[in-house]
Amino acid sequence: MLRAFSPVLAATVFAMGLLASTAPDRAEAQSAMAPSTTLYGGGEVGGDRSAYLGVVAPLPGATQTQGWAVRGVVSGGRYDYETQGVEIEGEYVQGDVFLVRQNAGAWGYVNFGVGARYTDTDLSPNDPGNDRNGAEADAVLTADGVRRFGSWETGAYAEYGVRMQAYFLRADVTRAVGGGGLRLGVEGAIEGDENYDKQRVGAVAVLQRSDGLSFRVSAGVKTSDIGDDGYVGLGFVRSF
């Protein structure tokens, strides 16, 4: 699974770097405007269940268009996978801390992060072959970004746990509908580690309000080695 995912992660990181380096309005990066703090959260149900809450805070010296930031995330959930014909149920709580390099402009934004993750997982029944069982720490690499093309917008988020070989990649394409801040489009994602892999595809709607608050709703189909499920996801982002 890792070998299959590595080219995807490499391509995603390369594309995000290319978007940042070829941005047409690099002069905006000289802006001295104060950067914003961002609070975000959400969850998903459908076969698996998960929820998360995070904050991104700029570090001294950062501007609205470039600089360093700290990201903290807490999350938890439940998932199922199958090994040797036995279905395993996993429940976890997780905490992440990242140092993030940010670049942004009218073209969009791109972020690269490196950090540490602590995960406490309970497997039922016990799976001795799964390194995730119990409390584990890992180093994590992340990349995310958005590129705007007129009324169209593409976005992606990728992360990779170095020791646990856990990966997640989500990408979407949306288009503005009307003038009220509504965007509609499609999304796809893959995730997994040495013990499981899942894929999903669905529709997404994003409502961006003028006060820095946005909402995201997605729904679609998720596939895995134990079957197919529908899913519904909700999320919000608030910058202030």
Disulfide bonds with the S-S distance in Angstrom:
none
